[in-house]
Amino acid sequence: VQLQASGGGLVQAGGSLRLSCVASGRTFSRYTMGWYRQAPGKEREFVAADNWRRGSTYYKDSVKGRFTISRDNAKNTVYLQMNTLNAEDTAVYYCNVNLGGAFYWGKGTLVTVSS
């Protein structure tokens, strides 16, 4: 199982970015995929998750209404659309997949929001 995240970069406060994460190694449509982030000096934290089988999505409170997680199972890809970014969103963003309790992580992509 491999996960490759991309789409990070430098953006001004109020701007938008879309992160992508391509998974390979097996079919992931049955499993929950999500995004976490780790800001400098802080622990990694949950951002959003998509449980495709249940048709449910979950978000960290501070990103609700600004971030949207989606996926394209045909492409084994999960996305994170991030709007109205602020400085507190600056972090390395990681995607993961939960394969029945076994978590796999991709290398992160850095998002820097300038104020």
C-alpha positions, 0 to 999 in steps of 0.5 A, spaced: 500 500 500 502 506 498 499 513 498 502 519 495 499 526 497 500 532 493 497 539 492 500 543 497 504 550 497 504 557 499 497 561 499 495 567 502 490 567 507 483 567 504 485 563 498 484 555 496 488 549 495 486 542 493 490 536 495 490 530 492 492 523 494 493 517 490 493 510 493 496 504 490 497 497 491 489 494 492 482 497 491 480 502 497 473 503 495 471 499 501 475 503 506 475 509 510 480 514 507 482 521 510 487 527 512 491 529 518 495 535 519 501 536 523 503 544 524 510 545 527 511 544 534 504 540 535 501 533 534 498 530 528 491 531 528 485 529 524 482 533 519 477 530 515 475 523 513 470 519 508 467 513 509 464 511 502 461 505 504 456 509 509 456 515 505 459 519 511 464 524 511 467 527 518 471 533 519 475 537 525 470 542 527 475 548 525 475 546 518 467 545 517 464 549 512 471 550 509 474 544 507 471 538 503 473 531 502 471 527 496 474 521 493 474 518 486 474 510 487 476 509 479 482 513 480 483 511 487 484 518 489 482 522 495 481 530 495 481 535 500 478 542 497 480 547 502 477 554 502 478 560 506 485 558 509 488 561 514 494 561 518 492 556 523 491 551 517 499 551 516 501 544 516 504 538 513 498 534 511 498 527 510 493 522 507 491 515 510 487 509 509 484 505 514 484 498 512 480 494 517 484 497 523 491 498 520 493 505 518 497 506 512 500 513 511 503 517 505 508 522 505 505 529 507 505 535 503 506 542 506 501 547 506 503 554 508 498 560 509 501 567 509 497 572 513 
